[in-house]
């Protein structure tokens, strides 16, 4: 019999539920605990896990109680960004007090709202010698994983390494009010979603099996803008949807961002990554895309090219939902369907990997060190946008930099 990893999830929202769905395809693990500061949310999410038969999950009154339970072996941290440090402190204090032990902790993106916070998390887990993984699902997306493998094996091996990667994540905006608040979330769409694309471009340009240091970001040029949600009619709509604390006429955050990253390659080549992200995208729903180009080859991926489409005429009056695709924007016309989003977006492969990491069957593809590197690139992009210049990561101190968006002082 294989050893089963008992998992406790901190968080009960949209992202936590994606992971719970993914665990239907993961062996050697069970969801045994859920913590949320809102007890009803924890109970509901635990019931959802039980309904999918991924473990006898129960709700806990505190993170400490969950860590102290011998049934819990690892924590998946899916709570809001502004709770990240206090959540990890509670985990570490519980272990230091002798109340509980863990085999590992996996943390959702971004690791921190700034470099100082991200580094603090690494310091905390090191205090208790806790194995750590950085949860970045898109790196594990099967189309990207297979495409990268084939292009490097057939293309790069014959005509030379790839030189340009592109990645984008776009949708119409997040579900919960805290995402829209720069002070809580750490910024706008750049901090929320560019963490995906910034890592994807580096991942695609890095030779399979090579160390992180073989391809290092050197220069970053960033641009941010508010294209949609600061327009008066949309700012009013956003406040109506998210509450009075989200007022983009007073404290806006960017809803579009782009970044160009110049990498230093260990083999002496100049390679580039382009990434963009948006909360102002108009389309069927969430769109993930990526490209990789080399001397005589290329690959492309678009998550909305799913191979399945439905059509509903104007006579079909369906209620609003997300049963066709995440962040679904319409229920009428020709609509692409992503049949298994947890698999297509990489959650299944990601969770399978980190279960095996914490069972000491694999080495982590991503850990908190990678999370810190991603945050450094994001902060460089914000500084570049603020200063109107390219940022050299070798010459710029970003340790204590906090973007104007996060401070509430940015005005588009």
N, C-alpha and C positions, 0 to 999 in steps of 0.2 A: 504494500500500500504506500502511495506517495504521501509525503507530509503535506498537510493543508495549512496554508497561511491564513490566519484569522485577521481580517481587515476591519478597522474602524475608520469611518469617514467623518471628518469635520466639515460640516456644511450640508445643506439640504436643498439647494437650489438647482437651477438648470444644469450646471456643469456636473454636479454630484450625480444627478440622474442619468446623464450620459455615461458616466463611469459604471454605474450600477447595471445599465443595459449591456455594456461591454463585457461585464463579468459572466454573462451567459456563455461566452466563448472562451473563457479562461479556466484552465484546469488548476488543481492544487491550491485553490483559494476559496474563501467564503467571506461574504460580507456579514459581519457579526455585530457591528455597532454603528450607530449614527448619533452625532451630537449637533444640535442647533440651539442657539439661545432661545428660540421660540419652540417650546416643547411640542406644540401641535405639529409644527413642521417636521421635527425629528421623528415623531410617531408616524406621520404620513409617509415619510421617505423610507423608514424602516419597513412599513407595510408594503411599500412598492417593491423593495428588495425581496421580501418574502414571497410576494406574488410572482416574481420571476424565478423563484427557486434558486437564488444565488447565495443563500445562507439564511440562518435564523436570526436576522438582524433585530436588534432592540434599541430603543432610545435610551440615552444616558443623560443624567442630570448635569454632568460637567465633563470636560475633556479629561480632567484628572481621574475621574471615576472610570472612564473608558480605558485609559492607559493602564490603570491599576488592575483591571480585569485580566486574569491569566489567559482568557480566551482571545484577547487582542494581541496580535504579534506585530502589526504594522499599521501606520496611520497614513491615510490619503487626505491631504490638506486641501480642501476646496472652498474655504470660507473667503469672504471679501478681503481685498487687498489691505485695507486699513486695520484689519484684525490679525494680520499675519504674524507680527512679532509677538503680540500677547498670546496668541495660540501656541506658538512654538515655545515660548517661555513656560507656559503651563505644562507642556509635554516634558520639557527638560527638567523643570523643578520636581515634577512627579517622579521621574527616574532618579534624580539626585537624592530625593528623600527616601528612596528605597521602597516606595509604594508599588512600583511597576517596572517592567522591562519591555523593551521593544527590539525587533530585529531591523527595523528601518522606517523611514519616513519619506513619502513622495509628495512633492509640493507642486501645485498648479502654477501656471504662468500668470503674471510675471513674478519672479522670485521676490522682488521688493519694489516699492514705489520709486526708489532711487538707489544709487550704488551703496550708500551707507546702510540702508535697511537690508539690502540683499546680503551684504557682507556680514551684518549682524546675525542673520539666520545661519550662515555657515559657521560662525564662531559658536553659536548656541549648540548646534548639533555635534560639533567637535568636542564640546565639553563632556559629553556623555558617550563619545565614540560611537555615534549612531550612523549607520549606513544611510545614504541619502540619494534620492533621485529627483530629477527635474522633469516634471510632466509637460511634455510638448508633443501633442498628439500628431501634428501634421508631418513631422519627421517620420512617423511610423505609418502614414497613409500608404496603403498597398500599392497604389499607382506610382507614387513617388519612389517608394522603396524598390520596386521592380524596375522602374525606368532608370533609376540611378545605377542599379546593378548592371543592367544590360549595356548602357551607354559607356560606362567605364570599362567593362569587359571587352566589348566589341569595338567601340569607337576610340576611346582614349588609348587603349592598348595598341591601336594601329596607327592613328594619325596625330596623337598628342592630347594632352589634358584639355578639359573644357575651359573656356575663358569668360563666359557670361551666364549668369543665372538671374532669372526673374521670378518673383513671387508676389501674390496679392491675396488679400482677404477683404471681402466687401459684403456689406449688408446694410439694412436700413436703420440699424441702431439696436442697442442692448435692451434687455428686459427689465432690469431693476434700476431704481433711482440712483443708487450709489455709483453705478458705472458712469453716469453723466456728470458727476460732481468731481471736479479736478482735485479738490482737497482730499477727498476720501479715496478716490481711485488712483491718484498719482499723476493724472493728466487726462487727455481725451483719447481719441481713437489710436493715436500713436502708441501710448503706453498700454492700452488695452489689447490691441491686436497686432501691432507691428512686431511684437515679441515673436509671434509665429513666423512671419515672413522673413525677418532678419536672421532667424536661425535656419530657416529652410534654404536660403540662398547660400549660406556658408556650408551647410550640410551637403548640398548638391555639388558644390565645387571642391569638396574635400574627398580625396581618394578613399575608397572603402578600406576600412581597417587602419587607416592612418591616425596618428594622434592629433588632438585638438591643435597643438602648436604648429602643425605642418601648414596651416593656413590661418593667418591671423589678420583681423581687421586693422587697417592702418589709418585710413582717412574716411571721414563720414560727412556727407552733405545732406542736410535735411530741410524739408519745407512743410509747414503746417498751414491749414486754412479752415475757416468755417464757411462752407459753401451753402448749406441748407438751413441748419437749425438755428442760426441767428437771424434769419429773415423773420420779420415781425409775426407773420401768420403762423410760421412753424415754431417760433419760440413760445407763442401762446399755446399752441397745440401740445408742445412738449410739457409745459407746466401743468396743463390739464391732465395729461397722462401720468406724469411722474410725481406731481405734488409741488407745493410752493417752494420747496428747497431747491428745485431745479428751475432756475430762471436765467435763461441764456441772454436776456437783455442786460443782465448785470454781471454774471459770472459765467461766461461761455467757456467751452472747451472745443478743441479742434474736432471737426468731423471728417477731415481728409488729411492724409500725411503721405509724403513720399521720401525715400532715402536712397542715396547712392553710396555704396560701401566699396572702397578700394582695398583689396586684400594683398598681403605679402605672402607669396608662395615659397615654400621651402625649396622648390626646384627652380626658382628664379624667374617665374613668369608673372606678369601683371594680369590679374583677374578681377572682374568687377561683378557686383551684385546690385540689382535694382529691385526695390520693394515698394509697394504702395498698399494703403489700407483706407477703408472708408466706412463711415456711418451714413453716407449720403447716397449710397448706391440705389438705383431703381432697377429692379428686375424681379425674377420669380422668387428669390430668397437668397440665402447665403451662397456666395460664389467664391470658391477657392481655386486658384490657378497658379501654375508654375511652368517655367521653361528652363531648359538647359541647352546651351549651344557650345559646340566645339568646332575644330577645323573642318571636319567633313561630316558632321552629324548634329542632330538636335532631338529634343523631346518636348512634349507639351502635355499639360493636364488641365482640365477644367471640370470641376465637380458637378456642374450643371449639365455636362454632356454625359448623362447617366445611362443612356440607352433605353430609357423608359419615359414615355410622355403620355399624358392624359389630355383630353379635350372636354371642356364643359361649355355648353352654349349659354347665352344670357338667360335662358329659361331655367337653368339650374341654380337655385338659390341656396348655396351651401353656407353654413356658418363659418366664421373665421377660425382658423386653427393652424397647426404646423404638422399636419399629417402627411404632407407631400415632401416638404423640405424645411429645414431650419430657417427661421426668420421669414416664413412664407408671407408674400405680399399680395397675393390674389387667390381667388377661388374660382375664377372664370377664365376661359380661353384655353390656349395650349400651355400646359404646365409640365415642366420636367419633374420627375420623381426620383429621389434618392432612396432606394428600397431599404437599405441598411446603413443608416448614417453612422452608427457607432463603429462599424467596420470601415466604411469609406473614408471617414475623417481620421482614422488611425487610433481610435481609443482602444479597440480590442487588442491590437498588436502591442500598443504601449503598455497596457495593464498586464498583459501576459509577460512582457519583458521584465517589468519591475517586480512582479511576483517571483519570477525565477531569480532575479538579482537578490532579493531579500531571503530567498531560500538557498543562496550561495551556489546557484547553478550557472549563473552568467555574470559577466562584469557589466556595470552600468554603461549604457551608451551615453547617457546624460546625467550629470549630477549638479549639485549646487554651484560648483565652479562654472559650469556652462551657463547657469542662470545668471550669475554675476556678470559674465561676459556679455550676455544679451542686454542686461540693464545698462551696461556701459555704452553700448552702441545706441540704445534708445536715448540716453541722456545726452550723448554727443549729437544726436539728431535734433533734439530740442534746442541745445545750445547753438547749433549751426543755424537753426531757423530764427532764433532770437538775435544772433549776432550778424546774420547775413553773410556767413563765410564758411568755408570748409574747415572742419575740425580735425587736427592731427592727434590721434589717440596717444601717440608717444610723447607729445608735448603738452597735453592739456590735462589738468587735474579735475576730475569729475567726481571725486569722492563725496563731496558735500554739496554738489550742485542739485538744486531743486527747481524744476521748470516753473516759469511764470504761470502756466496753466494750473499747476498744482498749488501755487500760492494764491490763486484767485486774482492775479493782477494782469493777466493777458487780455489784450483787446485786439480783436482781428481788424 
